[in-house]
Amino acid sequence: MAAGRLPPAALTLRQFLRRQQVLQLYRKILRAIREVPAEADRHYLKDWAREEFRRNKDATEEVRIGNLWIFICCKQA
């Protein structure tokens, strides 16, 4: 690879920023789940959050990721 060139798999700036937003959201959800008083509910919600993020980890279309982002953010409100 020539100096100053990015590898083919490098993220674009937009993808990088979206990834940071998604990771921030994931951490925020896990922190909110810690506040749930019932242990069984905390366990269920943590498993749900992990599964949803794993299920969508390969989403690459910007529109789909944006829709998922809006869906999750609206559910939190």
Secondary structure, DSSP 8 states (H G I E B T S, - for coil): --TT---TT---HHHHHHHHHHHHHHHHHHHHHHT-S-HHHHHHHHHHHHHHHHHTTT---HHHHHHHHHHHHHHH-
